[in-house]
């Protein structure tokens, strides 16, 4: 007879470790697929433009049409998962994501392709915070959860760094539609596994204000879109979107203060640990996304590498990211999250310095070594995720995961825009040095957030 052990913080099938292990891998692949789809299209841009025509604006939106709705909806999607059930929300996201990948692969016009990319972003937003909350439900004991988050981070982070490699290989052999066809069988297998092995839904009856939710989505979407447009030198559009973001943000704050059903409850907003780790998440993605972008541009521009060659050049980073994230979970289980967070951020800072110095030195080898070293920032990811999940009650885990990843997406967008602009303005020499300096500043912000977010750990 099979039994389960129920705790106050969640339900875990403690007598079925193999089932939990399978579920953990599937949940990790959820984030890996989300990350892969964000980066795999970067190497497909020229191929798509050659096939569908159009200019630089359309190809840039191939990336942004996914990133903007994804970032905009993360917070609301996390709250929806807490209310509706995390497994149900995650599986719904998979269905939207997989179905949207079909017209993306078959697209013969930019309108169809970009519309499909928007829907992929919606599906990804539903998947990610729900999958994180399911990890918490699977592993209610803090030490076990930190080790599980290490596995989650190791598998998921590889999706981010492996995107250029997988994309280059698929495009070179099968053509650009293959990067979208890949999503369909992967989504079906992973979603089916979660449906069979994931913890049961425990929906929470709390309802959020529709006004606050809409304003939050508008504010997040506008700020990311403004950053993207600024990075593409569309300053007037960026300024208008920035004003919309400020107005929507101010209206959101007022709505939250007055509402009896706020999107983010007061106890979540007031969590010092969550506030600190949000700053860490911002600096983390700023550095990681910015460094990868600069390296890819320089390798394919100054060094003249093909998309596949450029993807293979960042493969060492993929390996380092996976190993670092996995090790972080086990280190956090032994020492607490502060040590791996600070170690990862400092090592990531060293890597960004090397990336910057490779500009004036003109060394492609130093650039690749610097990018690989910057991948050690992955030591901070599972640890900071653990801090975010532990900072709130179990019923708000989806909301905390959504908030952390929403801020991370904003940080990534800012990093790509700022570091990319500095690189373009100064060229491969001085520009790369300036971009590296910006990355160091972002690491400093992340370190400060880590110190604040883990201050209770030191007090204990």
ABEGO torsion letter per residue (X at the ends): XBBBBBBAAEBBBAABAAAAAAAAAAAAAAAAAAAAAAAAAAAAAAAAAAAAEEBAAAAAAAAAAAAAAAAAAAAAAAAAAAAAEAAAAAAAAAAAAAAAAAAAAABABAAAAAAAAAAAAAAAAAAAAAAAAAAAAABABAAAAAAAAAAAAAAAAAAAAAAAAAAAAAAAAAEAAAAAAAAAAAAAAAAAAAAAABBBBBBBABBBBAAAAAAAAAAAAAAAAAAAAAAAGBAAAAAAAAAAAAAAAAAAAAAAAABABBABBAAAAABAAAAAAAAAAAAAAAAAAAAAAAAAAAAABAAGBBAAAAAAAAAAAAAAAAAAAAAAAAAAAAAEAAAAAAAAAAAAAAAAAAAAAAAAAGBAAAAAAAAAAAAAAAAAAAAAAAAAAAABBAAAAAAAAAAAAAAAAAAAAAAAAAAAAAAAAAEABAAAAAAAAAAAAAAAAAAAAAAAAAAAAAAX
